[in-house]
Amino acid sequence: MNYSLIQVTSTKGNQVKGVWVQNHVGKTLESAIEHAVLTEQANGNKLDIAVIRENTTLTTLNPRCLGAERLDTRRITPRNDGYGQWADDWTDR
């Protein structure tokens, strides 16, 4: 299965909205999650990168993801890291 990585701008439960970062093709979910974590670390852990099912309509010309199920459950729980607190309703980062 193929996956897309997006920078999360808002969340509601396990649904996320955000901006496309890149696709993760021909790999496992675990490798996509690992790549998301490495992408976050490369950006000083200031970004929240979510793994979603591949969305072939997301490109550099059309980068907005308007709602998708988050597959990496490591960040579905609320958090407050100084960059914004997540809630049960759509919350912007």
WORAZI-V526900 format. One record per pair of residues at least 12 apart in sequence whose C-alpha atoms are under 7 Angstrom apart, sorted by the first residue. I is the first residue (numbers start at 0). J is the second residue. If there is no record, write none. Layout:
i->[I/I]
j->[J/J]
//
This chain:
i->[0/0/0/1/1/1/1/1/1/2/2/2/2/2/2/2/2/3/3/3/3/3/3/3/3/4/4/4/4/4/4/4/4/4/5/5/5/5/5/5/5/6/6/6/6/6/6/6/7/7/7/8/8/9/9/9/9/10/10/11/11/11/12/12/13/13/13/14/14/14/14/15/15/15/15/16/16/16/16/17/17/17/18/18/18/19/19/19/19/19/22/31/32/32/35/35/35/49/49/50/50/50/51/51/51/51]
j->[25/26/27/23/24/25/26/52/53/22/23/24/31/50/51/52/53/21/22/23/50/51/52/53/54/19/20/21/22/35/48/49/50/51/17/18/19/20/48/49/50/18/19/20/46/47/48/49/47/48/49/91/92/89/90/91/92/89/90/87/88/89/75/87/68/69/75/66/67/68/69/66/67/68/69/64/65/66/67/63/64/65/62/63/64/57/58/62/63/64/53/50/50/71/48/49/50/69/71/69/70/71/67/68/69/70]
//
